[in-house]
Amino acid sequence: MSKSREITVETERLLIIRRRYQAVEEWCGGCGELALMIRPDQAAAVTGHTLRAIFIDIENGRLHFRESPDGLVLVCLNSLLRTSSGTGVDK
């Protein structure tokens, strides 16, 4: 007779980002409201996904974003949190 064990591990993560760049509140056309906007590298850090995955989700329309005339991309935090807690971004 063989014995088996089931082990359940629960983890909790707290991520604090301390950098000079702060999130900015801007109009998000996708949400239709004011939203916090963050850089793609910060979005990757918040979700634990790769920067490449963040840009794939931007290109596929899963994340709202704004691009400035000088090429700076800002990601809508509302859409990021909805996507990362649902069925969105792949690691």
Number of C-alpha atoms within 10 A of each C-alpha: 2 3 4 5 5 5 6 6 5 5 5 4 5 6 9 8 11 7 7 6 10 12 16 14 14 14 15 20 13 15 12 8 11 14 19 17 26 21 18 22 16 19 22 19 14 17 17 14 16 17 16 14 16 24 19 15 18 19 12 9 11 18 24 20 22 19 10 8 7 6 8 10 17 22 26 29 23 17 20 26 15 13 17 17 11 9 8 17 22 14 12
